[in-house]
Amino acid sequence: MANARAFIAELQGRTTRNPNNPFYKNKDRPLSSAYIQSFARALRAFSSWLYEEGYTETNVLRVMKPPKVQQKIIPALSEGEIGRLLKVFDRTDPYGVPTTP
C-alpha cells in the first residue's frame, strides 16, 4: 500500500504525463486531479483482480481512497452572449440552420 501511495504522491508532483518520452510535448503545469484519480482507481481494480484470482492473500488496496477530483467552475454565459448565439440561427428554417454572416 505504501508503494501505491508513494506513486500517487509522485504523480501529484509531476508537471508532465510522459517525462521520458521525447515525442511528447511537455507542459509546465501539474497533472489534473482526474488524471491522477484514474491511476489510483486502476491500481485498486488491479489489486482486487489479483486477490480474486488468488495471486495475493489479501486485497491490499481495498481501503485506499483515490484522491478527490477538483471541480471546475464553468462561468455562465452573459445575456449578450446568449443573444448573439440565438441570432445566428435562422428562425424561418425548421432545422434552424445558421445563416451565413
C-alpha positions as CSV (number, residue, x, y, z in Angstrom):
1,M,0.0,0.0,0.0
2,A,2.9,2.3,0.8
3,N,4.2,1.9,-2.8
4,A,0.9,2.8,-4.3
5,R,0.5,5.9,-2.1
6,A,4.1,6.9,-3.0
7,F,3.3,6.5,-6.7
8,I,0.2,8.7,-6.4
9,A,2.2,11.3,-4.4
10,E,4.8,11.3,-7.2
11,L,2.1,11.8,-9.8
12,Q,0.8,14.8,-7.9
13,G,4.3,16.4,-8.1
14,R,4.8,15.8,-11.8
15,T,4.3,18.5,-14.5
16,T,4.2,16.1,-17.4
17,R,2.5,12.9,-18.2
18,N,5.4,11.3,-20.0
19,P,8.7,12.7,-18.7
20,N,10.9,10.2,-20.6
21,N,9.1,10.4,-24.0
22,P,11.0,12.8,-26.3
23,F,8.0,13.0,-28.7
24,Y,5.5,14.2,-26.0
25,K,5.2,18.0,-25.7
26,N,5.8,18.8,-22.0
27,K,3.6,21.4,-20.3
28,D,4.7,23.3,-17.3
29,R,1.6,22.6,-15.2
30,P,0.6,20.0,-12.7
31,L,-1.3,16.9,-13.8
32,S,-5.1,17.1,-13.5
33,S,-6.7,15.6,-10.4
34,A,-8.9,13.5,-12.7
35,Y,-5.9,12.0,-14.5
36,I,-4.3,11.1,-11.1
37,Q,-7.5,9.6,-9.8
38,S,-7.8,7.4,-12.8
39,F,-4.4,5.8,-11.9
40,A,-5.5,5.3,-8.3
41,R,-8.7,3.6,-9.4
42,A,-6.8,1.4,-11.9
43,L,-4.4,0.3,-9.1
44,R,-7.3,-0.6,-6.8
45,A,-9.1,-2.5,-9.6
46,F,-5.8,-4.4,-10.4
47,S,-5.3,-5.2,-6.7
48,S,-8.9,-6.5,-6.5
49,W,-8.3,-8.7,-9.6
50,L,-5.1,-10.1,-8.1
51,Y,-7.0,-11.1,-4.9
52,E,-10.0,-12.6,-6.7
53,E,-7.7,-14.7,-8.9
54,G,-5.7,-15.9,-6.0
55,Y,-2.4,-14.2,-6.7
56,T,-2.5,-12.4,-3.4
57,E,-3.8,-13.5,0.0
58,T,-5.3,-10.1,0.8
59,N,-6.7,-7.2,-1.2
60,V,-4.1,-4.7,-0.1
61,L,-5.5,-1.6,-1.8
62,R,-9.2,-2.2,-0.8
63,V,-9.1,0.6,1.8
64,M,-7.1,3.0,-0.3
65,K,-9.2,6.0,-1.2
66,P,-8.5,7.8,-4.5
67,P,-7.7,11.5,-4.4
68,K,-10.6,13.8,-4.9
69,V,-11.2,15.4,-8.3
70,Q,-11.2,19.2,-8.3
71,Q,-14.5,20.6,-9.6
72,K,-14.1,23.1,-12.4
73,I,-16.4,26.1,-12.3
74,I,-17.6,27.0,-15.7
75,P,-18.7,30.6,-16.0
76,A,-22.3,31.2,-17.2
77,L,-23.0,33.0,-20.5
78,S,-23.9,36.6,-20.2
79,E,-27.2,37.9,-21.7
80,G,-25.3,39.4,-24.6
81,E,-23.6,36.2,-25.4
82,I,-26.9,34.2,-25.3
83,G,-28.4,36.8,-27.6
84,R,-25.6,36.5,-30.1
85,L,-26.0,32.8,-30.1
86,L,-29.7,33.0,-30.8
87,K,-29.2,35.5,-33.6
88,V,-27.1,33.0,-35.5
89,F,-30.0,30.6,-36.1
90,D,-32.5,31.1,-39.0
91,R,-35.9,31.1,-37.4
92,T,-37.7,30.5,-40.7
93,D,-35.9,27.2,-41.3
94,P,-37.4,24.3,-39.4
95,Y,-33.9,22.9,-38.7
96,G,-32.6,26.3,-37.5
97,V,-29.6,26.1,-39.9
98,P,-27.3,29.0,-39.1
99,T,-27.4,31.9,-41.5
100,T,-24.2,33.0,-43.1
101,P,-22.8,36.2,-41.7
